[in-house]
């Protein structure tokens, strides 16, 4: 499995966490603005790490052969 790290940046209340929540299947304990005070104040104090995995796209299969079959995208917000 190859890993691609993606930073999700934006202003407060721009939808960063909502986007990450929809795309992700794996979440860390620090992800998704879980702290109630953060929600009340509209701020994020922790970095959240979440991830999703997809099959290796056809155009990359020629480059990697049988070495890889999946790509994991790790989102940081």
Secondary structure, DSSP 8 states (H G I E B T S, - for coil): -EEEEEE----TTSSHHHHHHHH-SEE-TT-S---HHHHHHT---S--EEEEEEE--HHHHHHHTTS-SEEEEEEE-
